[in-house]
Amino acid sequence: MTFPAYIAAKGAQKPVGVGLKSQHYDDVLTSKPALAFFEVHAENYMMPGGAHHRYLEEIRETYPLSIHGVGMSLGSAEGLNRKHLQRFSEVVNRYRPWLVSEHLAWSRAGDTYLNDLLPVPMTQESLRVVTRNVKAMQDAIGRKILIENPSSYLTFADDEMPEVDFLVALAEATGCGVLLDVNNVYVSGKNIGWDVRAYLDSIPADLVGEIHLAGHLTRDVEGQTLRIDDHGSRVSDSVWTLYERVIARIGPRPTLIEWDSNIPTLDVLVVEAEKAQKLMSEMVEPGQAATRG
């Protein structure tokens, strides 16, 4: 089902979804939760057949999909892996999702893939690399993608610009949009010392195509508080407050609840999604959304 068709059928003007997990397949099909869409990681569906595809084909008859990549490695100086890009394109062509997104990160060296999303230096040279790779990805799948801001635990000594400026320049060079992960901004800001509100207030509203919300882990490391983006708990009160601030400024946006570790039952995810829906429903539409310039 396309998203416009879902809007017409369900009246879901302020769409909120959750990440689709295999342990929830049967529950989704039997309970038909009141969600606007499901997000799936492309890499989990890069095989030609099997149970995952059978379930997803059935679920997409009712719900629009968002396809989220975790392994494209857009920050790789050696360019994109052609086989991975082809498999990603096949998933997009098969399911024709409402949204497609990837991370501002790198995770590959040659044929070796690292089980992490590693940071990209905020430099002009890095911007040229990521720009080239985003253009290649968009050309391959024939559509615009959204780029997710990372969760960060350090900065590079040779960084030349703030992360927000990097994302805006990338969007201007490629036509991509931004997947604004509010939890990532909060985690990064607290770990590094950014002004979290200033970051969120400076993202041009017209670039934000989707919002992610998730929980994070807090640890004491040698007397310092470290926040870890583990997607393993409910969204924190601090992140909910920031989310409310964001949508008050830019208006409602498709919003996803992420929960990728310590995965609970589906009803817990639905409750989290209902919080986001409630906040969007209570927001007064902004009189003038912020835009570039």
C-alpha positions in Angstrom: 0.0 0.0 0.0 1.3 3.5 -0.9 1.3 6.1 1.8 -1.2 8.4 0.0 -3.6 5.3 -0.2 -3.0 4.8 3.5 -3.8 8.4 4.3 -7.1 8.1 2.4 -8.0 4.9 4.1 -7.0 5.6 7.6 -6.8 9.4 7.9 -3.3 9.1 9.3 -2.4 12.8 8.9 0.3 12.7 11.5 2.1 9.4 10.8 4.0 7.4 13.4 5.5 4.0 12.9 7.8 1.5 14.5 10.7 -0.8 13.4 9.4 -4.2 12.2 11.0 -7.1 14.0 10.6 -10.7 13.0 9.3 -11.7 16.4 6.4 -9.4 15.8 5.4 -10.6 12.3 2.5 -12.8 13.5 1.3 -10.2 16.0 1.2 -7.5 13.4 -0.8 -9.6 11.0 -3.3 -10.7 13.7 -3.7 -7.5 15.8 -3.3 -5.0 12.9 -2.0 -2.2 15.3 -3.0 1.4 14.7 0.4 2.4 13.2 1.0 4.4 10.0 4.0 2.5 8.7 6.7 0.0 9.5 10.5 0.5 8.9 12.7 -2.4 7.9 16.5 -2.6 7.5 17.3 -3.4 3.9 20.1 -5.8 4.8 17.6 -8.2 6.4 15.8 -8.6 3.1 18.6 -9.0 0.6 18.0 -12.7 0.1 15.8 -13.7 -2.9 13.2 -15.6 -0.9 12.2 -17.1 2.4 10.0 -16.5 5.4 11.1 -12.9 5.9 9.9 -12.0 2.4 6.6 -13.9 2.8 5.7 -12.0 5.9 6.8 -8.6 4.6 4.8 -9.1 1.4 1.7 -9.7 3.4 2.4 -6.8 5.9 2.9 -4.3 3.1 -0.6 -5.0 1.8 -1.8 -3.1 4.9 1.0 -0.8 5.8 3.4 1.4 3.9 7.1 0.7 4.4 10.2 2.7 5.1 13.4 1.1 4.0 16.4 2.0 6.2 20.0 1.0 5.2 22.7 0.3 7.8 25.5 -0.9 5.6 25.9 1.3 2.6 28.9 3.0 4.1 28.3 6.4 2.5 31.5 7.8 4.1 33.8 5.3 2.4 36.5 7.0 0.3 36.7 4.0 -2.0 33.1 4.5 -3.1 30.1 2.2 -2.7 30.2 -1.6 -2.9 28.5 -2.3 -6.2 27.1 -5.6 -5.1 25.6 -4.2 -1.9 24.1 -1.3 -3.9 22.6 -3.7 -6.4 21.0 -5.8 -3.6 19.7 -2.6 -1.9 18.2 -1.4 -5.2 16.5 -4.8 -5.6 14.8 -4.5 -2.2 13.6 -1.0 -3.0 12.3 -2.1 -6.4 10.5 -5.0 -4.8 8.8 -3.2 -2.1 8.5 0.4 -3.4 8.7 2.0 0.0 7.3 5.3 1.1 10.7 6.4 2.4 14.3 5.3 1.9 17.1 6.3 4.2 20.8 5.7 5.2 23.3 6.8 7.8 26.0 9.5 7.7 28.7 7.0 8.5 31.2 4.5 7.2 31.5 0.8 8.0 33.5 -0.8 5.2 37.2 -1.2 4.2 37.6 -3.2 1.0 35.5 -6.3 1.4 35.6 -6.1 5.2 32.4 -4.8 6.9 32.6 -3.6 10.4 29.7 -4.2 12.8 29.3 -0.5 13.6 28.5 2.9 12.1 31.8 4.8 12.4 32.0 8.7 12.4 32.7 10.8 9.3 35.1 13.8 9.7 33.3 17.1 9.2 35.7 18.3 6.5 35.3 19.6 2.9 37.2 16.5 1.7 34.8 14.2 3.5 31.8 16.2 2.2 33.0 15.6 -1.3 33.3 11.8 -0.7 29.8 11.6 0.9 28.3 13.8 -1.8 29.7 11.4 -4.5 28.4 8.4 -2.7 24.9 9.8 -2.0 24.5 10.8 -5.7 25.6 7.3 -6.7 23.0 5.7 -4.4 20.2 8.0 -5.5 21.0 7.4 -9.1 21.0 3.6 -8.6 17.6 3.5 -6.8 16.1 6.3 -8.9 14.9 8.4 -6.0 15.8 10.8 -3.2 17.0 9.4 0.1 17.1 10.8 3.6 20.4 10.9 5.5 20.4 10.2 9.3 22.6 12.2 11.6 24.9 9.9 13.6 25.3 9.3 17.4 28.8 10.6 18.3 31.2 9.9 21.1 34.2 12.0 19.9 35.1 14.7 17.4 38.0 14.8 15.0 40.8 17.3 15.6 40.6 18.4 11.9 36.8 19.0 11.8 36.1 22.1 9.7 32.4 22.6 10.3 29.5 21.7 12.6 27.6 18.6 11.8 24.4 20.6 10.9 26.4 22.6 8.3 27.7 19.4 6.8 24.2 18.0 6.5 22.8 21.1 4.9 25.7 21.3 2.4 25.2 17.6 1.6 21.5 18.2 0.9 22.2 21.2 -1.3 24.8 19.3 -3.3 22.7 16.1 -3.8 19.0 16.9 -3.3 18.8 14.4 -0.4 16.8 15.1 2.8 17.5 14.6 6.4 16.3 11.9 8.7 16.5 13.8 12.0 17.3 11.4 14.8 16.5 13.4 17.9 17.9 10.8 20.3 21.2 10.8 18.3 21.4 14.6 18.7 20.8 14.3 22.4 23.4 11.5 22.9 26.0 13.4 20.8 25.3 16.7 22.5 25.7 15.3 26.0 28.8 13.2 25.1 30.6 16.0 23.2 29.2 19.2 24.7 27.1 20.5 21.9 24.2 22.9 22.5 21.5 20.3 21.7 18.7 22.8 21.3 20.7 25.1 19.1 21.5 22.1 16.8 17.8 21.2 16.5 16.7 24.8 16.0 19.2 25.2 13.1 18.1 22.3 11.0 16.1 23.8 8.0 12.5 22.5 8.3 12.3 21.8 4.6 15.1 19.3 4.8 13.5 17.1 7.5 11.7 14.2 5.8 11.4 11.9 8.9 12.2 11.8 12.6 13.6 8.9 14.6 13.1 8.4 18.4 14.8 5.8 20.5 16.1 5.0 24.0 19.7 5.1 25.0 21.9 3.7 27.7 23.8 5.8 30.4 27.1 4.6 31.8 29.7 6.0 34.1 33.1 5.8 32.6 36.0 6.9 34.9 33.8 9.5 36.5 32.3 10.8 33.2 28.7 10.1 32.1 28.6 8.4 28.7 25.4 8.0 26.7 25.2 5.1 24.3 22.8 4.9 21.5 21.6 1.3 22.0 18.0 1.5 21.0 17.2 -0.8 24.0 14.7 1.1 26.1 11.8 3.6 26.1 12.4 7.1 24.7 13.8 9.2 27.6 11.8 12.2 29.0 14.6 14.5 27.8 14.3 13.3 24.2 10.5 13.5 24.3 10.8 17.2 25.3 13.2 17.8 22.4 10.9 16.1 20.0 8.0 18.3 21.1 10.3 21.3 20.5 11.2 20.1 17.0 7.6 19.5 15.8 6.4 22.7 17.4 8.9 24.5 15.1 8.7 22.5 11.9 5.3 20.9 12.1 4.4 17.2 12.1 6.8 14.8 10.4 6.7 11.0 9.8 8.1 9.7 13.1 9.6 6.3 13.9 10.1 4.5 17.2 13.3 2.5 17.1 13.9 -0.4 19.4 16.6 -2.8 18.3 17.9 -4.5 21.4 16.1 -5.9 24.5 13.1 -6.0 22.1 9.8 -5.9 24.0 6.4 -7.1 22.9 4.7 -5.2 20.1 2.2 -3.5 22.4 5.1 -1.7 24.2 6.2 -0.2 20.9 2.7 0.8 20.0 2.4 2.7 23.4 5.6 4.6 22.5 4.2 5.4 19.1 1.0 6.6 20.6 3.0 9.2 22.7 4.5 10.6 19.5 1.0 10.7 17.9 -0.4 12.5 20.9 2.3 15.1 20.9 1.8 15.8 17.2 -1.9 16.0 17.6 -1.6 18.5 20.3 0.8 20.7 18.4 -0.5 23.9 16.7 0.7 24.1 13.2 3.5 26.6 13.0 2.6 29.8 11.3 5.8 29.9 9.4 8.1 26.8 9.1 11.8 27.7 9.2 13.6 27.2 5.8 17.0 27.8 4.5 17.9 31.4 4.0 
